Structure formats: structure tokens, C-alpha cells
Amino acid sequence: MKILFVCLGNICRSPLAEGIAREYIKNKNLNIEVDSCGTSGWHIDEPPDRRSIDIAKKYGIDISKLKGRQISVYSDANWDYYIVMDESNKRDLINMGFQKEKIKKLGEFGANNADVPDPYNYKDMQGFENVFNMINSCINNMFDSKTKII
């Protein structure tokens, strides 16, 4: 199975989701490929936001080597699921022609279908901590054998 995590700029939320998912997959020895990208091209080839790197590192996850990419470099046939962070990301993918049935919002997996807020403009690390915890919880639910939706 191949899963692509998508947010706006690919520097805060989707790199966190990719890192958390990679760690989960490694620990559970699952055969799932994950990656991340953004709907915009603002941060192509840039590393994740320093605050995302720091919060991931706090939990033993290294996302420092990831580079921002835009979804246009991916073919719709390459991925089984697109896991988006919010309704805007979902709408963008649908408008780009991606298959609607392959697009799921991360909040569907344990956050009452809530959007994962973009912490980019947050002034403190608590916002990044909250976003990390939300993403982590949803990803654990997404892959958990009892509540598995994918």
C-alpha cells in the first residue's frame, strides 16, 4: 500500500505525518510506503519548518532531511490514498483531478473529522505540540488493526 500525506506547503503538517507514519510502520513491520507533499509550490526543496523538526525530534523522529515538494510531481496512479490535513487540501486535490475516492482527511481517523490546523503562524511550540499529538493519534488509529479504516 502507498500513502501520500498532503498539506499546503509541505513544511509543517505533512512532513510530521510522514515521519510519524514511517516510525509506526517501522515499529510494526508493516509493508506500507509513505511520502508527503504540498498543494502549493512555495517551499519546494526546502527542509521542514524548524519547529516541526524540533517537535518530531522531541519524540525520536527525524524529519530534518525531508524536502518540500508539490503534488504536481506525482501521478494519481502512484498512490492508493491521499491523506490530506484539511478541507482546503481535499478541495485542491479534487480540483486538480485526483480521484475523490482515494482522498481522505486525516481527521477522519480519530479527530471527529476535524481539520489538522496549520501551525505555521503559531508563535509558540505548544501549537506544534498540539498538532503533533493530533497527527500521531490519527495515524495510530489509521493503522490500528481494530479501528483500521484504510
C-alpha positions, 0 to 999 in steps of 0.5 A: 500500500502507498500513502501520500500525506498532503498539506499546503506547503509541505513544511509543517503538517505533512512532513510530521505525518510522514515521519510519524507514519514511517516510525509506526510502520517501522515499529510494526513491520508493516509493508506500507510506503509513505511520502508527503507533499504540498498543494502549493509550490512555495517551499519546494526543496526546502527542509521542514519548518524548524519547529516541526523538526524540533517537535518530531525530534522531541519524540525520536523522529527525524524529519530534518532531511525531508524536502518540500515538494508539490503534488504536481510531481506525482501521478494519481496512479502512484498512490492508493490514498491521499491523506490530506490535513484539511478541507482546503487540501481535499478541495485542491486535490479534487480540483486538480483531478485526483480521484475523490475516492482515494482522498481522505482527511486525516481527521477522519481517523480519530479527530471527529473529522476535524481539520489538522490546523496549520501551525505555521503562524503559531508563535509558540511550540505548544501549537506544534505540540498540539498538532503533533499529538493530533497527527500521531493519534490519527495515524495510530488509529489509521493503522490500528488493526481494530479501528483500521479504516484504510 
